[in-house]
Amino acid sequence: PTKLYEYQACQLPILIQDYEPWIKLCQPYSAALVLDFQNIDPAALLEKMATTQFYTSRPTDVTWASEETKFLQRIKEILA
């Protein structure tokens, strides 16, 4: 999932599999297209990528700086 955060921070389009946690992470920003990687139609995918408006809003809380407090708190809990 780290790549999902990195791509969102750079506002790059993302292609993801149908996995609910990843969809929920990308959905607020229109950052991704959900694909069935076992059944891809390349022409349809290119058309969808060309016509989709990605990042209708700027992502927030997708950098390590925004996650630092939560991460350090979790480490403290584990070490306690």
mmJSON file of the N, C-alpha and C atoms, coordinates in Angstrom:
{"data_MODEL":{"atom_site":{
"group_PDB":["ATOM","ATOM","ATOM","ATOM","ATOM","ATOM","ATOM","ATOM","ATOM","ATOM","ATOM","ATOM","ATOM","ATOM","ATOM","ATOM","ATOM","ATOM","ATOM","ATOM","ATOM","ATOM","ATOM","ATOM","ATOM","ATOM","ATOM","ATOM","ATOM","ATOM","ATOM","ATOM","ATOM","ATOM","ATOM","ATOM","ATOM","ATOM","ATOM","ATOM","ATOM","ATOM","ATOM","ATOM","ATOM","ATOM","ATOM","ATOM","ATOM","ATOM","ATOM","ATOM","ATOM","ATOM","ATOM","ATOM","ATOM","ATOM","ATOM","ATOM","ATOM","ATOM","ATOM","ATOM","ATOM","ATOM","ATOM","ATOM","ATOM","ATOM","ATOM","ATOM","ATOM","ATOM","ATOM","ATOM","ATOM","ATOM","ATOM","ATOM","ATOM","ATOM","ATOM","ATOM","ATOM","ATOM","ATOM","ATOM","ATOM","ATOM","ATOM","ATOM","ATOM","ATOM","ATOM","ATOM","ATOM","ATOM","ATOM","ATOM","ATOM","ATOM","ATOM","ATOM","ATOM","ATOM","ATOM","ATOM","ATOM","ATOM","ATOM","ATOM","ATOM","ATOM","ATOM","ATOM","ATOM","ATOM","ATOM","ATOM","ATOM","ATOM","ATOM","ATOM","ATOM","ATOM","ATOM","ATOM","ATOM","ATOM","ATOM","ATOM","ATOM","ATOM","ATOM","ATOM","ATOM","ATOM","ATOM","ATOM","ATOM","ATOM","ATOM","ATOM","ATOM","ATOM","ATOM","ATOM","ATOM","ATOM","ATOM","ATOM","ATOM","ATOM","ATOM","ATOM","ATOM","ATOM","ATOM","ATOM","ATOM","ATOM","ATOM","ATOM","ATOM","ATOM","ATOM","ATOM","ATOM","ATOM","ATOM","ATOM","ATOM","ATOM","ATOM","ATOM","ATOM","ATOM","ATOM","ATOM","ATOM","ATOM","ATOM","ATOM","ATOM","ATOM","ATOM","ATOM","ATOM","ATOM","ATOM","ATOM","ATOM","ATOM","ATOM","ATOM","ATOM","ATOM","ATOM","ATOM","ATOM","ATOM","ATOM","ATOM","ATOM","ATOM","ATOM","ATOM","ATOM","ATOM","ATOM","ATOM","ATOM","ATOM","ATOM","ATOM","ATOM","ATOM","ATOM","ATOM","ATOM","ATOM","ATOM","ATOM","ATOM","ATOM","ATOM","ATOM","ATOM","ATOM","ATOM","ATOM","ATOM","ATOM","ATOM","ATOM","ATOM","ATOM","ATOM","ATOM"],
"id":[1,2,3,4,5,6,7,8,9,10,11,12,13,14,15,16,17,18,19,20,21,22,23,24,25,26,27,28,29,30,31,32,33,34,35,36,37,38,39,40,41,42,43,44,45,46,47,48,49,50,51,52,53,54,55,56,57,58,59,60,61,62,63,64,65,66,67,68,69,70,71,72,73,74,75,76,77,78,79,80,81,82,83,84,85,86,87,88,89,90,91,92,93,94,95,96,97,98,99,100,101,102,103,104,105,106,107,108,109,110,111,112,113,114,115,116,117,118,119,120,121,122,123,124,125,126,127,128,129,130,131,132,133,134,135,136,137,138,139,140,141,142,143,144,145,146,147,148,149,150,151,152,153,154,155,156,157,158,159,160,161,162,163,164,165,166,167,168,169,170,171,172,173,174,175,176,177,178,179,180,181,182,183,184,185,186,187,188,189,190,191,192,193,194,195,196,197,198,199,200,201,202,203,204,205,206,207,208,209,210,211,212,213,214,215,216,217,218,219,220,221,222,223,224,225,226,227,228,229,230,231,232,233,234,235,236,237,238,239,240],
"type_symbol":["N","C","C","N","C","C","N","C","C","N","C","C","N","C","C","N","C","C","N","C","C","N","C","C","N","C","C","N","C","C","N","C","C","N","C","C","N","C","C","N","C","C","N","C","C","N","C","C","N","C","C","N","C","C","N","C","C","N","C","C","N","C","C","N","C","C","N","C","C","N","C","C","N","C","C","N","C","C","N","C","C","N","C","C","N","C","C","N","C","C","N","C","C","N","C","C","N","C","C","N","C","C","N","C","C","N","C","C","N","C","C","N","C","C","N","C","C","N","C","C","N","C","C","N","C","C","N","C","C","N","C","C","N","C","C","N","C","C","N","C","C","N","C","C","N","C","C","N","C","C","N","C","C","N","C","C","N","C","C","N","C","C","N","C","C","N","C","C","N","C","C","N","C","C","N","C","C","N","C","C","N","C","C","N","C","C","N","C","C","N","C","C","N","C","C","N","C","C","N","C","C","N","C","C","N","C","C","N","C","C","N","C","C","N","C","C","N","C","C","N","C","C","N","C","C","N","C","C","N","C","C","N","C","C","N","C","C","N","C","C"],
"label_atom_id":["N","CA","C","N","CA","C","N","CA","C","N","CA","C","N","CA","C","N","CA","C","N","CA","C","N","CA","C","N","CA","C","N","CA","C","N","CA","C","N","CA","C","N","CA","C","N","CA","C","N","CA","C","N","CA","C","N","CA","C","N","CA","C","N","CA","C","N","CA","C","N","CA","C","N","CA","C","N","CA","C","N","CA","C","N","CA","C","N","CA","C","N","CA","C","N","CA","C","N","CA","C","N","CA","C","N","CA","C","N","CA","C","N","CA","C","N","CA","C","N","CA","C","N","CA","C","N","CA","C","N","CA","C","N","CA","C","N","CA","C","N","CA","C","N","CA","C","N","CA","C","N","CA","C","N","CA","C","N","CA","C","N","CA","C","N","CA","C","N","CA","C","N","CA","C","N","CA","C","N","CA","C","N","CA","C","N","CA","C","N","CA","C","N","CA","C","N","CA","C","N","CA","C","N","CA","C","N","CA","C","N","CA","C","N","CA","C","N","CA","C","N","CA","C","N","CA","C","N","CA","C","N","CA","C","N","CA","C","N","CA","C","N","CA","C","N","CA","C","N","CA","C","N","CA","C","N","CA","C","N","CA","C","N","CA","C","N","CA","C","N","CA","C","N","CA","C","N","CA","C"],
"label_alt_id":[null,null,null,null,null,null,null,null,null,null,null,null,null,null,null,null,null,null,null,null,null,null,null,null,null,null,null,null,null,null,null,null,null,null,null,null,null,null,null,null,null,null,null,null,null,null,null,null,null,null,null,null,null,null,null,null,null,null,null,null,null,null,null,null,null,null,null,null,null,null,null,null,null,null,null,null,null,null,null,null,null,null,null,null,null,null,null,null,null,null,null,null,null,null,null,null,null,null,null,null,null,null,null,null,null,null,null,null,null,null,null,null,null,null,null,null,null,null,null,null,null,null,null,null,null,null,null,null,null,null,null,null,null,null,null,null,null,null,null,null,null,null,null,null,null,null,null,null,null,null,null,null,null,null,null,null,null,null,null,null,null,null,null,null,null,null,null,null,null,null,null,null,null,null,null,null,null,null,null,null,null,null,null,null,null,null,null,null,null,null,null,null,null,null,null,null,null,null,null,null,null,null,null,null,null,null,null,null,null,null,null,null,null,null,null,null,null,null,null,null,null,null,null,null,null,null,null,null,null,null,null,null,null,null,null,null,null,null,null,null],
"label_comp_id":["PRO","PRO","PRO","THR","THR","THR","LYS","LYS","LYS","LEU","LEU","LEU","TYR","TYR","TYR","GLU","GLU","GLU","TYR","TYR","TYR","GLN","GLN","GLN","ALA","ALA","ALA","CYS","CYS","CYS","GLN","GLN","GLN","LEU","LEU","LEU","PRO","PRO","PRO","ILE","ILE","ILE","LEU","LEU","LEU","ILE","ILE","ILE","GLN","GLN","GLN","ASP","ASP","ASP","TYR","TYR","TYR","GLU","GLU","GLU","PRO","PRO","PRO","TRP","TRP","TRP","ILE","ILE","ILE","LYS","LYS","LYS","LEU","LEU","LEU","CYS","CYS","CYS","GLN","GLN","GLN","PRO","PRO","PRO","TYR","TYR","TYR","SER","SER","SER","ALA","ALA","ALA","ALA","ALA","ALA","LEU","LEU","LEU","VAL","VAL","VAL","LEU","LEU","LEU","ASP","ASP","ASP","PHE","PHE","PHE","GLN","GLN","GLN","ASN","ASN","ASN","ILE","ILE","ILE","ASP","ASP","ASP","PRO","PRO","PRO","ALA","ALA","ALA","ALA","ALA","ALA","LEU","LEU","LEU","LEU","LEU","LEU","GLU","GLU","GLU","LYS","LYS","LYS","MET","MET","MET","ALA","ALA","ALA","THR","THR","THR","THR","THR","THR","GLN","GLN","GLN","PHE","PHE","PHE","TYR","TYR","TYR","THR","THR","THR","SER","SER","SER","ARG","ARG","ARG","PRO","PRO","PRO","THR","THR","THR","ASP","ASP","ASP","VAL","VAL","VAL","THR","THR","THR","TRP","TRP","TRP","ALA","ALA","ALA","SER","SER","SER","GLU","GLU","GLU","GLU","GLU","GLU","THR","THR","THR","LYS","LYS","LYS","PHE","PHE","PHE","LEU","LEU","LEU","GLN","GLN","GLN","ARG","ARG","ARG","ILE","ILE","ILE","LYS","LYS","LYS","GLU","GLU","GLU","ILE","ILE","ILE","LEU","LEU","LEU","ALA","ALA","ALA"],
"label_asym_id":["A","A","A","A","A","A","A","A","A","A","A","A","A","A","A","A","A","A","A","A","A","A","A","A","A","A","A","A","A","A","A","A","A","A","A","A","A","A","A","A","A","A","A","A","A","A","A","A","A","A","A","A","A","A","A","A","A","A","A","A","A","A","A","A","A","A","A","A","A","A","A","A","A","A","A","A","A","A","A","A","A","A","A","A","A","A","A","A","A","A","A","A","A","A","A","A","A","A","A","A","A","A","A","A","A","A","A","A","A","A","A","A","A","A","A","A","A","A","A","A","A","A","A","A","A","A","A","A","A","A","A","A","A","A","A","A","A","A","A","A","A","A","A","A","A","A","A","A","A","A","A","A","A","A","A","A","A","A","A","A","A","A","A","A","A","A","A","A","A","A","A","A","A","A","A","A","A","A","A","A","A","A","A","A","A","A","A","A","A","A","A","A","A","A","A","A","A","A","A","A","A","A","A","A","A","A","A","A","A","A","A","A","A","A","A","A","A","A","A","A","A","A","A","A","A","A","A","A","A","A","A","A","A","A","A","A","A","A","A","A"],
"label_entity_id":["1","1","1","1","1","1","1","1","1","1","1","1","1","1","1","1","1","1","1","1","1","1","1","1","1","1","1","1","1","1","1","1","1","1","1","1","1","1","1","1","1","1","1","1","1","1","1","1","1","1","1","1","1","1","1","1","1","1","1","1","1","1","1","1","1","1","1","1","1","1","1","1","1","1","1","1","1","1","1","1","1","1","1","1","1","1","1","1","1","1","1","1","1","1","1","1","1","1","1","1","1","1","1","1","1","1","1","1","1","1","1","1","1","1","1","1","1","1","1","1","1","1","1","1","1","1","1","1","1","1","1","1","1","1","1","1","1","1","1","1","1","1","1","1","1","1","1","1","1","1","1","1","1","1","1","1","1","1","1","1","1","1","1","1","1","1","1","1","1","1","1","1","1","1","1","1","1","1","1","1","1","1","1","1","1","1","1","1","1","1","1","1","1","1","1","1","1","1","1","1","1","1","1","1","1","1","1","1","1","1","1","1","1","1","1","1","1","1","1","1","1","1","1","1","1","1","1","1","1","1","1","1","1","1","1","1","1","1","1","1"],
"label_seq_id":[1,1,1,2,2,2,3,3,3,4,4,4,5,5,5,6,6,6,7,7,7,8,8,8,9,9,9,10,10,10,11,11,11,12,12,12,13,13,13,14,14,14,15,15,15,16,16,16,17,17,17,18,18,18,19,19,19,20,20,20,21,21,21,22,22,22,23,23,23,24,24,24,25,25,25,26,26,26,27,27,27,28,28,28,29,29,29,30,30,30,31,31,31,32,32,32,33,33,33,34,34,34,35,35,35,36,36,36,37,37,37,38,38,38,39,39,39,40,40,40,41,41,41,42,42,42,43,43,43,44,44,44,45,45,45,46,46,46,47,47,47,48,48,48,49,49,49,50,50,50,51,51,51,52,52,52,53,53,53,54,54,54,55,55,55,56,56,56,57,57,57,58,58,58,59,59,59,60,60,60,61,61,61,62,62,62,63,63,63,64,64,64,65,65,65,66,66,66,67,67,67,68,68,68,69,69,69,70,70,70,71,71,71,72,72,72,73,73,73,74,74,74,75,75,75,76,76,76,77,77,77,78,78,78,79,79,79,80,80,80],
"pdbx_PDB_ins_code":[null,null,null,null,null,null,null,null,null,null,null,null,null,null,null,null,null,null,null,null,null,null,null,null,null,null,null,null,null,null,null,null,null,null,null,null,null,null,null,null,null,null,null,null,null,null,null,null,null,null,null,null,null,null,null,null,null,null,null,null,null,null,null,null,null,null,null,null,null,null,null,null,null,null,null,null,null,null,null,null,null,null,null,null,null,null,null,null,null,null,null,null,null,null,null,null,null,null,null,null,null,null,null,null,null,null,null,null,null,null,null,null,null,null,null,null,null,null,null,null,null,null,null,null,null,null,null,null,null,null,null,null,null,null,null,null,null,null,null,null,null,null,null,null,null,null,null,null,null,null,null,null,null,null,null,null,null,null,null,null,null,null,null,null,null,null,null,null,null,null,null,null,null,null,null,null,null,null,null,null,null,null,null,null,null,null,null,null,null,null,null,null,null,null,null,null,null,null,null,null,null,null,null,null,null,null,null,null,null,null,null,null,null,null,null,null,null,null,null,null,null,null,null,null,null,null,null,null,null,null,null,null,null,null,null,null,null,null,null,null],
"Cartn_x":[0.797,0.0,0.836,2.118,2.952,2.916,2.936,2.889,1.599,0.514,-0.748,-0.617,0.024,0.232,1.166,2.249,3.209,2.555,1.793,1.12,0.114,-0.617,-1.581,-0.88,0.228,0.964,1.437,1.781,2.226,1.068,-0.122,-1.337,-1.177,-0.668,-0.541,-1.74,-2.256,-3.352,-2.911,-3.831,-3.521,-4.461,-3.913,-4.701,-4.623,-5.779,-5.798,-6.757,-6.525,-7.453,-8.636,-9.668,-10.89,-10.621,-10.071,-9.727,-10.206,-11.207,-11.936,-11.056,-10.053,-9.232,-8.526,-8.051,-7.372,-8.368,-9.533,-10.573,-10.962,-11.173,-11.551,-10.465,-9.217,-8.111,-8.073,-8.39,-8.296,-9.576,-10.705,-12.0,-12.24,-11.879,-12.189,-11.554,-10.508,-9.78,-9.946,-10.735,-10.854,-9.467,-8.688,-7.29,-7.063,-8.051,-7.77,-8.902,-8.49,-9.439,-9.314,-10.44,-10.454,-10.534,-9.618,-9.53,-9.6,-10.051,-9.918,-8.705,-7.564,-6.326,-6.306,-7.273,-7.375,-8.114,-8.864,-9.679,-9.562,-8.437,-8.218,-8.449,-9.19,-9.388,-8.517,-7.341,-6.412,-7.022,-7.778,-8.371,-9.359,-10.191,-11.169,-10.466,-9.393,-8.636,-8.01,-7.39,-6.8,-7.866,-9.027,-10.116,-10.568,-10.709,-11.15,-10.115,-8.843,-7.785,-7.773,-8.04,-8.019,-9.214,-10.319,-11.538,-11.866,-11.129,-11.38,-10.686,-11.416,-10.797,-10.293,-8.999,-8.381,-8.164,-8.182,-7.896,-8.808,-10.059,-11.032,-10.87,-10.131,-9.754,-8.327,-7.628,-6.223,-6.156,-5.36,-5.229,-4.625,-5.142,-4.605,-4.249,-3.402,-3.009,-2.464,-1.654,-1.068,0.457,1.025,2.481,2.869,4.147,4.609,4.456,4.603,4.465,3.088,2.067,0.716,0.468,1.281,1.112,2.076,3.029,4.095,3.579,2.646,2.13,1.481,0.656,-0.007,1.018,2.013,3.037,3.838,4.286,5.068,4.25,2.986,2.115,1.977,1.816,1.676,2.963,4.108,5.394,5.514,5.128,5.159,4.268,3.08,2.175,2.776,3.438,4.044,5.199,5.987,7.15,6.806,5.62,5.237,4.951],
"Cartn_y":[-1.219,0.0,1.279,1.184,2.375,3.067,2.309,2.892,3.672,3.234,3.962,5.367,5.468,6.776,7.632,7.025,7.761,8.264,7.41,7.822,8.931,8.831,9.873,11.187,11.134,12.352,13.057,12.28,12.836,13.009,12.637,12.698,11.944,10.723,9.85,8.906,8.616,7.65,6.266,5.549,4.245,3.196,2.034,0.881,-0.127,-0.487,-1.404,-2.551,-3.637,-4.76,-4.457,-5.233,-5.057,-5.548,-4.655,-4.954,-3.767,-3.997,-2.927,-1.917,-2.337,-1.33,-0.367,-0.869,-0.009,0.913,0.377,1.19,2.342,2.043,3.079,4.144,3.752,4.694,5.646,5.14,5.927,6.669,6.155,6.673,8.158,8.672,10.087,11.068,10.649,11.545,11.183,10.166,9.653,9.345,8.626,8.376,7.109,6.206,4.891,4.352,3.441,2.609,1.203,0.569,-0.792,-1.763,-2.739,-3.684,-5.125,-5.964,-7.414,-7.78,-7.986,-8.209,-9.544,-10.4,-11.655,-11.473,-10.379,-10.139,-8.68,-8.316,-6.932,-6.793,-5.767,-5.377,-4.131,-4.276,-3.146,-1.907,-2.081,-0.928,-0.205,-0.959,-0.36,0.331,-0.277,0.317,1.649,1.679,2.924,4.007,3.625,4.591,5.128,4.228,4.648,5.56,5.228,6.063,7.449,7.503,8.777,9.658,9.045,9.824,10.024,9.376,9.512,10.763,11.521,12.671,12.197,11.993,11.573,12.789,12.569,13.58,14.799,14.558,15.646,16.497,15.999,16.786,16.389,17.306,17.077,16.134,15.07,14.144,14.798,14.401,14.84,13.604,13.766,12.659,11.461,11.716,10.618,10.617,11.456,11.487,10.957,10.598,10.1,11.156,12.41,13.475,13.435,13.131,13.082,11.809,10.795,9.518,9.345,10.243,10.093,9.9,10.722,10.64,9.286,8.833,7.529,6.397,6.481,5.452,5.369,6.522,6.531,6.058,6.42,5.96,4.444,3.896,2.441,1.736,2.279,1.704,1.719,2.835,2.93,1.865,1.637,0.622,-0.773,-1.047,-2.358,-2.586,-1.554,-1.678,-1.61,-1.153,-1.007,-2.339],
"Cartn_z":[0.0,0.0,0.0,0.317,0.325,-1.026,-2.102,-3.443,-3.66,-3.072,-3.217,-2.635,-1.491,-0.874,-1.736,-2.225,-3.042,-4.33,-4.988,-6.223,-5.944,-4.855,-4.53,-4.202,-3.495,-3.166,-4.433,-5.461,-6.749,-7.73,-7.324,-8.136,-9.461,-9.37,-10.527,-10.585,-11.769,-11.881,-11.4,-10.779,-10.198,-10.791,-11.11,-11.526,-10.396,-9.83,-8.687,-8.929,-8.208,-8.236,-7.334,-7.465,-6.677,-5.245,-4.424,-3.031,-2.205,-1.394,-0.705,0.044,0.817,1.515,0.552,-0.591,-1.55,-2.249,-2.542,-3.173,-2.253,-0.969,-0.002,0.131,0.01,0.113,-1.091,-2.262,-3.496,-3.859,-3.439,-3.862,-3.569,-2.409,-2.125,-3.114,-3.794,-4.689,-6.156,-6.449,-7.822,-8.375,-7.586,-7.918,-8.727,-8.791,-9.357,-10.223,-11.091,-11.82,-11.25,-10.991,-10.447,-11.615,-11.629,-12.74,-12.27,-13.165,-13.01,-13.853,-13.224,-13.95,-14.699,-14.445,-15.181,-16.505,-16.626,-17.822,-18.252,-18.815,-19.228,-20.734,-21.09,-22.485,-22.686,-23.294,-23.402,-24.064,-25.131,-25.82,-24.914,-24.223,-23.31,-22.144,-21.648,-20.546,-20.979,-22.157,-22.648,-22.817,-23.332,-23.502,-22.144,-21.177,-19.856,-19.195,-19.371,-18.797,-19.444,-20.731,-21.45,-21.109,-20.711,-20.473,-18.996,-18.116,-16.682,-16.145,-15.354,-14.689,-13.323,-13.235,-11.988,-11.097,-9.807,-8.793,-8.913,-8.619,-8.6,-7.343,-6.367,-5.198,-4.809,-4.179,-3.807,-2.604,-2.702,-1.581,-0.34,0.806,2.085,2.897,3.843,4.73,3.955,2.936,2.169,2.227,3.09,3.23,4.608,4.75,6.041,7.123,6.755,7.745,8.399,7.616,8.169,8.978,8.765,9.462,10.623,10.764,11.752,13.167,13.596,14.963,15.229,14.299,14.469,14.488,13.619,13.536,14.834,15.331,16.564,17.758,17.806,18.889,18.861,17.668,17.542,17.98,17.624,18.038,19.559,20.184,21.641,22.285,21.695,22.221,22.122,21.02,20.809,21.777,22.012,22.889,24.372,24.701,26.105,26.759],
"occupancy":[1.0,1.0,1.0,1.0,1.0,1.0,1.0,1.0,1.0,1.0,1.0,1.0,1.0,1.0,1.0,1.0,1.0,1.0,1.0,1.0,1.0,1.0,1.0,1.0,1.0,1.0,1.0,1.0,1.0,1.0,1.0,1.0,1.0,1.0,1.0,1.0,1.0,1.0,1.0,1.0,1.0,1.0,1.0,1.0,1.0,1.0,1.0,1.0,1.0,1.0,1.0,1.0,1.0,1.0,1.0,1.0,1.0,1.0,1.0,1.0,1.0,1.0,1.0,1.0,1.0,1.0,1.0,1.0,1.0,1.0,1.0,1.0,1.0,1.0,1.0,1.0,1.0,1.0,1.0,1.0,1.0,1.0,1.0,1.0,1.0,1.0,1.0,1.0,1.0,1.0,1.0,1.0,1.0,1.0,1.0,1.0,1.0,1.0,1.0,1.0,1.0,1.0,1.0,1.0,1.0,1.0,1.0,1.0,1.0,1.0,1.0,1.0,1.0,1.0,1.0,1.0,1.0,1.0,1.0,1.0,1.0,1.0,1.0,1.0,1.0,1.0,1.0,1.0,1.0,1.0,1.0,1.0,1.0,1.0,1.0,1.0,1.0,1.0,1.0,1.0,1.0,1.0,1.0,1.0,1.0,1.0,1.0,1.0,1.0,1.0,1.0,1.0,1.0,1.0,1.0,1.0,1.0,1.0,1.0,1.0,1.0,1.0,1.0,1.0,1.0,1.0,1.0,1.0,1.0,1.0,1.0,1.0,1.0,1.0,1.0,1.0,1.0,1.0,1.0,1.0,1.0,1.0,1.0,1.0,1.0,1.0,1.0,1.0,1.0,1.0,1.0,1.0,1.0,1.0,1.0,1.0,1.0,1.0,1.0,1.0,1.0,1.0,1.0,1.0,1.0,1.0,1.0,1.0,1.0,1.0,1.0,1.0,1.0,1.0,1.0,1.0,1.0,1.0,1.0,1.0,1.0,1.0,1.0,1.0,1.0,1.0,1.0,1.0,1.0,1.0,1.0,1.0,1.0,1.0,1.0,1.0,1.0,1.0,1.0,1.0],
"B_iso_or_equiv":[0.0,0.0,0.0,0.0,0.0,0.0,0.0,0.0,0.0,0.0,0.0,0.0,0.0,0.0,0.0,0.0,0.0,0.0,0.0,0.0,0.0,0.0,0.0,0.0,0.0,0.0,0.0,0.0,0.0,0.0,0.0,0.0,0.0,0.0,0.0,0.0,0.0,0.0,0.0,0.0,0.0,0.0,0.0,0.0,0.0,0.0,0.0,0.0,0.0,0.0,0.0,0.0,0.0,0.0,0.0,0.0,0.0,0.0,0.0,0.0,0.0,0.0,0.0,0.0,0.0,0.0,0.0,0.0,0.0,0.0,0.0,0.0,0.0,0.0,0.0,0.0,0.0,0.0,0.0,0.0,0.0,0.0,0.0,0.0,0.0,0.0,0.0,0.0,0.0,0.0,0.0,0.0,0.0,0.0,0.0,0.0,0.0,0.0,0.0,0.0,0.0,0.0,0.0,0.0,0.0,0.0,0.0,0.0,0.0,0.0,0.0,0.0,0.0,0.0,0.0,0.0,0.0,0.0,0.0,0.0,0.0,0.0,0.0,0.0,0.0,0.0,0.0,0.0,0.0,0.0,0.0,0.0,0.0,0.0,0.0,0.0,0.0,0.0,0.0,0.0,0.0,0.0,0.0,0.0,0.0,0.0,0.0,0.0,0.0,0.0,0.0,0.0,0.0,0.0,0.0,0.0,0.0,0.0,0.0,0.0,0.0,0.0,0.0,0.0,0.0,0.0,0.0,0.0,0.0,0.0,0.0,0.0,0.0,0.0,0.0,0.0,0.0,0.0,0.0,0.0,0.0,0.0,0.0,0.0,0.0,0.0,0.0,0.0,0.0,0.0,0.0,0.0,0.0,0.0,0.0,0.0,0.0,0.0,0.0,0.0,0.0,0.0,0.0,0.0,0.0,0.0,0.0,0.0,0.0,0.0,0.0,0.0,0.0,0.0,0.0,0.0,0.0,0.0,0.0,0.0,0.0,0.0,0.0,0.0,0.0,0.0,0.0,0.0,0.0,0.0,0.0,0.0,0.0,0.0,0.0,0.0,0.0,0.0,0.0,0.0],
"pdbx_formal_charge":[null,null,null,null,null,null,null,null,null,null,null,null,null,null,null,null,null,null,null,null,null,null,null,null,null,null,null,null,null,null,null,null,null,null,null,null,null,null,null,null,null,null,null,null,null,null,null,null,null,null,null,null,null,null,null,null,null,null,null,null,null,null,null,null,null,null,null,null,null,null,null,null,null,null,null,null,null,null,null,null,null,null,null,null,null,null,null,null,null,null,null,null,null,null,null,null,null,null,null,null,null,null,null,null,null,null,null,null,null,null,null,null,null,null,null,null,null,null,null,null,null,null,null,null,null,null,null,null,null,null,null,null,null,null,null,null,null,null,null,null,null,null,null,null,null,null,null,null,null,null,null,null,null,null,null,null,null,null,null,null,null,null,null,null,null,null,null,null,null,null,null,null,null,null,null,null,null,null,null,null,null,null,null,null,null,null,null,null,null,null,null,null,null,null,null,null,null,null,null,null,null,null,null,null,null,null,null,null,null,null,null,null,null,null,null,null,null,null,null,null,null,null,null,null,null,null,null,null,null,null,null,null,null,null,null,null,null,null,null,null],
"auth_seq_id":[1,1,1,2,2,2,3,3,3,4,4,4,5,5,5,6,6,6,7,7,7,8,8,8,9,9,9,10,10,10,11,11,11,12,12,12,13,13,13,14,14,14,15,15,15,16,16,16,17,17,17,18,18,18,19,19,19,20,20,20,21,21,21,22,22,22,23,23,23,24,24,24,25,25,25,26,26,26,27,27,27,28,28,28,29,29,29,30,30,30,31,31,31,32,32,32,33,33,33,34,34,34,35,35,35,36,36,36,37,37,37,38,38,38,39,39,39,40,40,40,41,41,41,42,42,42,43,43,43,44,44,44,45,45,45,46,46,46,47,47,47,48,48,48,49,49,49,50,50,50,51,51,51,52,52,52,53,53,53,54,54,54,55,55,55,56,56,56,57,57,57,58,58,58,59,59,59,60,60,60,61,61,61,62,62,62,63,63,63,64,64,64,65,65,65,66,66,66,67,67,67,68,68,68,69,69,69,70,70,70,71,71,71,72,72,72,73,73,73,74,74,74,75,75,75,76,76,76,77,77,77,78,78,78,79,79,79,80,80,80],
"auth_comp_id":["PRO","PRO","PRO","THR","THR","THR","LYS","LYS","LYS","LEU","LEU","LEU","TYR","TYR","TYR","GLU","GLU","GLU","TYR","TYR","TYR","GLN","GLN","GLN","ALA","ALA","ALA","CYS","CYS","CYS","GLN","GLN","GLN","LEU","LEU","LEU","PRO","PRO","PRO","ILE","ILE","ILE","LEU","LEU","LEU","ILE","ILE","ILE","GLN","GLN","GLN","ASP","ASP","ASP","TYR","TYR","TYR","GLU","GLU","GLU","PRO","PRO","PRO","TRP","TRP","TRP","ILE","ILE","ILE","LYS","LYS","LYS","LEU","LEU","LEU","CYS","CYS","CYS","GLN","GLN","GLN","PRO","PRO","PRO","TYR","TYR","TYR","SER","SER","SER","ALA","ALA","ALA","ALA","ALA","ALA","LEU","LEU","LEU","VAL","VAL","VAL","LEU","LEU","LEU","ASP","ASP","ASP","PHE","PHE","PHE","GLN","GLN","GLN","ASN","ASN","ASN","ILE","ILE","ILE","ASP","ASP","ASP","PRO","PRO","PRO","ALA","ALA","ALA","ALA","ALA","ALA","LEU","LEU","LEU","LEU","LEU","LEU","GLU","GLU","GLU","LYS","LYS","LYS","MET","MET","MET","ALA","ALA","ALA","THR","THR","THR","THR","THR","THR","GLN","GLN","GLN","PHE","PHE","PHE","TYR","TYR","TYR","THR","THR","THR","SER","SER","SER","ARG","ARG","ARG","PRO","PRO","PRO","THR","THR","THR","ASP","ASP","ASP","VAL","VAL","VAL","THR","THR","THR","TRP","TRP","TRP","ALA","ALA","ALA","SER","SER","SER","GLU","GLU","GLU","GLU","GLU","GLU","THR","THR","THR","LYS","LYS","LYS","PHE","PHE","PHE","LEU","LEU","LEU","GLN","GLN","GLN","ARG","ARG","ARG","ILE","ILE","ILE","LYS","LYS","LYS","GLU","GLU","GLU","ILE","ILE","ILE","LEU","LEU","LEU","ALA","ALA","ALA"],
"auth_asym_id":["A","A","A","A","A","A","A","A","A","A","A","A","A","A","A","A","A","A","A","A","A","A","A","A","A","A","A","A","A","A","A","A","A","A","A","A","A","A","A","A","A","A","A","A","A","A","A","A","A","A","A","A","A","A","A","A","A","A","A","A","A","A","A","A","A","A","A","A","A","A","A","A","A","A","A","A","A","A","A","A","A","A","A","A","A","A","A","A","A","A","A","A","A","A","A","A","A","A","A","A","A","A","A","A","A","A","A","A","A","A","A","A","A","A","A","A","A","A","A","A","A","A","A","A","A","A","A","A","A","A","A","A","A","A","A","A","A","A","A","A","A","A","A","A","A","A","A","A","A","A","A","A","A","A","A","A","A","A","A","A","A","A","A","A","A","A","A","A","A","A","A","A","A","A","A","A","A","A","A","A","A","A","A","A","A","A","A","A","A","A","A","A","A","A","A","A","A","A","A","A","A","A","A","A","A","A","A","A","A","A","A","A","A","A","A","A","A","A","A","A","A","A","A","A","A","A","A","A","A","A","A","A","A","A","A","A","A","A","A","A"],
"auth_atom_id":["N","CA","C","N","CA","C","N","CA","C","N","CA","C","N","CA","C","N","CA","C","N","CA","C","N","CA","C","N","CA","C","N","CA","C","N","CA","C","N","CA","C","N","CA","C","N","CA","C","N","CA","C","N","CA","C","N","CA","C","N","CA","C","N","CA","C","N","CA","C","N","CA","C","N","CA","C","N","CA","C","N","CA","C","N","CA","C","N","CA","C","N","CA","C","N","CA","C","N","CA","C","N","CA","C","N","CA","C","N","CA","C","N","CA","C","N","CA","C","N","CA","C","N","CA","C","N","CA","C","N","CA","C","N","CA","C","N","CA","C","N","CA","C","N","CA","C","N","CA","C","N","CA","C","N","CA","C","N","CA","C","N","CA","C","N","CA","C","N","CA","C","N","CA","C","N","CA","C","N","CA","C","N","CA","C","N","CA","C","N","CA","C","N","CA","C","N","CA","C","N","CA","C","N","CA","C","N","CA","C","N","CA","C","N","CA","C","N","CA","C","N","CA","C","N","CA","C","N","CA","C","N","CA","C","N","CA","C","N","CA","C","N","CA","C","N","CA","C","N","CA","C","N","CA","C","N","CA","C","N","CA","C","N","CA","C","N","CA","C","N","CA","C","N","CA","C","N","CA","C"],
"pdbx_PDB_model_num":[1,1,1,1,1,1,1,1,1,1,1,1,1,1,1,1,1,1,1,1,1,1,1,1,1,1,1,1,1,1,1,1,1,1,1,1,1,1,1,1,1,1,1,1,1,1,1,1,1,1,1,1,1,1,1,1,1,1,1,1,1,1,1,1,1,1,1,1,1,1,1,1,1,1,1,1,1,1,1,1,1,1,1,1,1,1,1,1,1,1,1,1,1,1,1,1,1,1,1,1,1,1,1,1,1,1,1,1,1,1,1,1,1,1,1,1,1,1,1,1,1,1,1,1,1,1,1,1,1,1,1,1,1,1,1,1,1,1,1,1,1,1,1,1,1,1,1,1,1,1,1,1,1,1,1,1,1,1,1,1,1,1,1,1,1,1,1,1,1,1,1,1,1,1,1,1,1,1,1,1,1,1,1,1,1,1,1,1,1,1,1,1,1,1,1,1,1,1,1,1,1,1,1,1,1,1,1,1,1,1,1,1,1,1,1,1,1,1,1,1,1,1,1,1,1,1,1,1,1,1,1,1,1,1,1,1,1,1,1,1]
}}}
